[in-house]
Amino acid sequence: MAYKYTLRRRGADKHTLYQLAVQDPSFEVELATRQYRRRRGVPPRILREDFCGTAAVACRWVEEHKENRAIGIDLDEATLGWAREHNLSKLDDASRVDLRQRDVRGLTRPRADVVQAFNFSAYTIYPFPALVSYLRLVRRSLNPGGIVMLDGYGGWEAGQAVSDRRKVKSPDGTFGYVWEQATFNPIDNLATCHIHFEFRNNKTWQKAFSYVWRLYTPAEFRDALEAAGFLNVEILWDFEDHAKRSDFRATSEAENCAGWLFYAIAESPLAPGSATS
Ligand SMILES: C[S@@+](CC[C@H](N)C(=O)[O-])C[C@H]1O[C@@H](n2cnc3c(N)ncnc32)[C@H](O)[C@@H]1O
């Protein structure tokens, strides 16, 4: 479908466009809080946002409650700098967000109640044994009974070269968000994906973001989480209502379709020492 946009290409900031088009930090904070509270009976206080990028979720987390603290981890210093300048600077108390430039594959302290790796970021860790090693380190960075949350996508279109375009509203005008899965290799399940942006007068920002990642299935995430010592793995599936509003609920069975999204959630053992490696 062809759209007309009003936002100008000149002066557009790719992180701002990404946040507007892709992220919903309020939803992610609410989901994490609800999932943790259901299991532990109390609200979580410490979030570790892995692959945090602009730390949008970490910032929303500390706004949620005055005792909330967040650790944001990302490899890219420039993106973390953007996060400090544009997101942390808007907080009343930015000292409760601790941004760390490092690889997510390491132990962190203080232990977190929730570790989130969203927008398919765990897909960047492959092959499978590397994913298990990462998740083992996540478990050892969590408090007993803490939860890890991953997300993913699939469906028969996920095995094809496809692109999907939508119009996004911003305070300064409308722009186009294009998600392109450029290649998919069924032998190793590696996909090359790009995000492009479109503007007024047919101007574009091609490959504003690019990723090479492995499309793990819900079953593979479950296997990896269990191999890493997590318990009570649940797959949340989107049972959209008639108005196409998302409604993620735990299930062990679902119908395949052209495209679907899921969350995988699991708990670190309550008793220290019950998973030792
Ligand atoms: C898909 S973006 C995710 C951004 C944001 N968290 C979101 O939910 O939209 C991936 C981010 O992960 C970072 N990254 C990739 N591999 C990493 C690693 N091994 N450790 C830490 N950060 C990594 C990149 O620098 C990039 O900012």
The ligand as an SDF file (V2000), in Angstrom:
LIG
                    3D

 27 29  0  0  0  0  0  0  0  0999 V2000
   17.2360   -5.1250   18.5130 C   0  0  0  0  0  0  0  0  0  0  0  0
   18.0690   -3.7450   19.3340 S   0  0  0  0  0  0  0  0  0  0  0  0
   17.1130   -3.7350   20.7720 C   0  0  0  0  0  0  0  0  0  0  0  0
   16.8160   -2.3400   21.2810 C   0  0  0  0  0  0  0  0  0  0  0  0
   15.7870   -2.2630   22.3800 C   0  0  0  0  0  0  0  0  0  0  0  0
   16.1450   -3.0540   23.5180 N   0  0  0  0  0  0  0  0  0  0  0  0
   14.4100   -2.6760   21.9400 C   0  0  0  0  0  0  0  0  0  0  0  0
   13.7780   -3.4490   22.6620 O   0  0  0  0  0  0  0  0  0  0  0  0
   13.9080   -2.2480   20.9390 O   0  0  0  0  0  0  0  0  0  0  0  0
   19.5720   -4.4920   19.6840 C   0  0  0  0  0  0  0  0  0  0  0  0
   20.5630   -3.7540   20.5960 C   0  0  0  0  0  0  0  0  0  0  0  0
   21.3850   -4.7490   21.1590 O   0  0  0  0  0  0  0  0  0  0  0  0
   22.7320   -4.3070   21.2360 C   0  0  0  0  0  0  0  0  0  0  0  0
   23.5650   -5.5380   21.2900 N   0  0  0  0  0  0  0  0  0  0  0  0
   23.7190   -6.4780   20.3120 C   0  0  0  0  0  0  0  0  0  0  0  0
   24.4520   -7.5210   20.7760 N   0  0  0  0  0  0  0  0  0  0  0  0
   24.7420   -7.2480   22.0880 C   0  0  0  0  0  0  0  0  0  0  0  0
   25.4390   -7.9490   23.1060 C   0  0  0  0  0  0  0  0  0  0  0  0
   25.9680   -9.1610   22.8880 N   0  0  0  0  0  0  0  0  0  0  0  0
   25.5290   -7.3780   24.3320 N   0  0  0  0  0  0  0  0  0  0  0  0
   25.0010   -6.1570   24.5750 C   0  0  0  0  0  0  0  0  0  0  0  0
   24.2980   -5.4470   23.6420 N   0  0  0  0  0  0  0  0  0  0  0  0
   24.1810   -5.9840   22.4070 C   0  0  0  0  0  0  0  0  0  0  0  0
   22.9290   -3.4190   20.0410 C   0  0  0  0  0  0  0  0  0  0  0  0
   23.9520   -2.4720   20.2800 O   0  0  0  0  0  0  0  0  0  0  0  0
   21.5180   -2.7750   19.9170 C   0  0  0  0  0  0  0  0  0  0  0  0
   21.4670   -1.5320   20.5980 O   0  0  0  0  0  0  0  0  0  0  0  0
  1  2  1  0
  2  3  1  0
  2 10  1  0
  3  4  1  0
  4  5  1  0
  5  6  1  0
  5  7  1  0
  7  8  2  0
  7  9  1  0
 10 11  1  0
 11 12  1  0
 11 26  1  0
 12 13  1  0
 13 14  1  0
 13 24  1  0
 14 15  1  0
 14 23  1  0
 15 16  2  0
 16 17  1  0
 17 18  1  0
 17 23  2  0
 18 19  1  0
 18 20  2  0
 20 21  1  0
 21 22  2  0
 22 23  1  0
 24 25  1  0
 24 26  1  0
 26 27  1  0
M  CHG  2   2   1   9  -1
M  END
$$$$
